[in-house]
Amino acid sequence: MTATGPSHRPPRRRPPRRGKPIPDAPRRVAFDLLRAVDERDAYANLTLPGLLRGSSLSGRDAAFATELAYGTLRGRGTYDAVLTACVDRPLHQVDPPVLDVLRLGAHQLLAMRVPPHAAVGATVELARAVVGESRGSFVNAVLRKVGARELGSWLAEVAPAYDGDPLGHLAAVHSHPRWVVSALRDALGGSLEQTAAALAADNVAPEVTLVARPGRAGLDELLEAGARRGAWSPYAAVLPGGDPGALAAVREGRAGVMDEGSQLVALALAAAPVTGRDERWLDMCAGPGGKAALLGAVARERGALVLAGEVAPHRALLVRRAAGPDAPVVVADARVPAWADGTFDRVLLDAPCTGLGALRRRPEARWRRRPDDVAALAGLQRQLLTGAVAAVRPGGLVAYVTCSPHLAETRAVVADVLGRRDDLAREDARPYLPGVPELGPGPDVALWPHRHGTDAMFLSLLRRDA
């Protein structure tokens, strides 16, 4: 982890005042976000915009609050290891709000360009306001210990030696749970070097990627609005900063925010040939609607129609907003489908998963997920993939997609379903992502943030025998 983010000093000293201390707004917003994540299992990317609007933060203050909050969530594992060395009791005995204040202070001291006296002083002021005067003294003492050394020096003390425990070392240095490090290593063929690169990429905030929905918005329109061309998808544009909603194409639904990896796996399904009719496509688990909107636009240009299925009514509404007339939506459980077997020519199953491939976007997920989640989700994924195969006609294609590289959610699920059917064949998906390097040995495709600048996406193409 390296120093990042804007510097931010506390307000100028004022004469002593009576009453409760008032912390500066950016640090208070960051604290409120951490508490929402801990207390309500809130999603940081959905909660932070409302907190920023509610506090009227903009510009540098909003950027500081965002980096402080997201950086603290990403670095929590590392900071907890450092705090363990600075606190005279087990961390689980420290009240959670106090611990969140300490984590915010540790991030400022060890990974931001905030002067140490400002980081300690402003964080103590925050502590006095949100957890009380007596806790402020405790926070002050602990943060002075944290700030006595730089991050590299702390890691040399708190991280296990690489030679003796490489997974433990990578977990501490890159702030990931050990089981996640192990899962990424397995998915990367056992390479510790590649694992380290993937972990480091998880700790880099991604830029906003847009998709120009074909027939509704041209890529040139996004480029003229200040975006730059994406690396791989013909419809991708990268917005270097600012609010995507400020672009007319996004406001009007002709373009949307969509990771380039998500674009690629959807486009691969559309590009692979099918035998015979090619008129009916299905997005089985369509919420929140990005892939359904892209596939719907592609299908419309080819005279086909996409049906979007989503089990949760509130997510079905999001699909309707994203896809508009290009993909009619039905609220349905894909395990008890609202369609007859063999109805569709192409089926996309973007299966519910742990989301380990999107940790750079959802940093709190690495601390929220548990190994037990994998087994529970893998059972659901098998059921859904079995339903997807039933929904496609002979000669048609199923794309099994996860935003997780975990082998139990990817290759194991596909192998299990293939092993129980004699009418399925695995298609080599790599030719349908032209120009994209390092996709793995095939026939499945693996996208990675450290290789492709995308979320870690898995794609398997399955063809039902004609």
C-alpha positions, 0 to 999 in steps of 0.5 A: 500500500502506498501514499495516495489521495489528496492532502487534507488539513483540519480547520484552523484553530479557533478559540476554545469553545464550549459544547460538543466538538464538531469534526470536519465534514469529510472525516465525519462522512467517512466515519458515517460510511464505515458505521453504515457498512458495519451496522447495516451491511450497507454497500459503500458504493450505494451509501456514499453518494447520499452521505456526500449530498447530505453534507453538501461536500464537493470538489476536494472535500468530497474527493478526500472523504471518498479516498479516506472511506474507501482507502480505510475499507480496503486497508482494514486488514493491514491497519488492524494488524498495525493497531493490534501492535499499538493497543493494549487489548485484543481489537475485538474488545475495542468498541466498533465505533472507536475501532473505525475511528482508529482505522481512519486515523491509521489510513491517514497516517500510513497511506495518505499525504496528510501531515501527521499532526493534522491526521492525529489532531483531526481524528482525535477531534472526530473521536471526541465528537462521535465517541466521547471525550474520554475515548478521544484520549485513547485514540490520541495515544494509539495514533501517536504510536501508529504515526511513529513509524512508516507503513513499510516499517510496520509491515516488516514487523506485523506481516509474516515472513514471505519465505515461511508463510507466503499467503499470510505475508500477502494477506497482511501486505495487501489487506485481504483475508487469507482465504481470499488470497488462497482462492486467487492463488488457486485460480491463477494456477498457483503463481504467487507472483500473479497472486500478488499482482491481482491483490495489488490491483484490488487496492487501486480504485477503478476509473468509471467505465461507460458503455455506449449502447449500440443503436442508441448512442455512438462511442464518439458522443462519449469521447467528445464529452471527455471520455477516452476509448476503452481498451477492449470493448468496441462500446467502452469509454473511460471517464477520467473523472466527474459525475457520469450522470452529467453526460446527456447519453447517460441521463437519457439511458442511451449509455450507462456505467458498465465495467469493460469485463461485463461488456466483453462476456456479454458480447462474447455470447452475442458473437458466438454462432448458433445453429439455426434460428437466432431470434430469442435470447434470455438474460436469466438473472438480469439485475441490475440490468447492464448486460440486459441493456447491452444485449438488448441493443445488440439483439435489436440490431440483428432482429432478435429479442432479449427477455430479462428475468429477475427474481427480485422485484426491486431489481427488476425495476432497475432492469426496466430502467436500464434496458428500456424497450430493448429487453422486456422484463419478467419477475421470475425465479429461474429455478422455477421458470416462467418459460418453457424448456428449449425456448431460447437460442442464447441464454446468459446466466450471470450467476449470483456469486461472492463478488470476489472479482469486484473487490476494487469496486466493493472493498467492504466485500472482502471483509463481509464474505466468508468461506461458507458463502462459497459452498452455499452459492455454488449450490445455487449456481448449479441449480441456475446453470441446470435451468439455463441449459434447460431453457436453451434449445438444441443448437443454442448457447449458454454463457455461464458468467461469474464476477468471481474467480473462485474455482468452486464458483467457476470451473467446478460448477461447470464441470459438475453440470457437464458431468450430469448431461450428455448433450452439452459441449464446452465451446472455446470462448477465447475467439469471441474476445478478439484482441484481448490477451492472456485469457488463460488456457481455454476453453473458458475465459478469465479476465483479471484487473491486473491483466486487463484492467477489468473486474475478475470475470469468468466465462464458460460457453456451453453449446447444447447438442443440435 
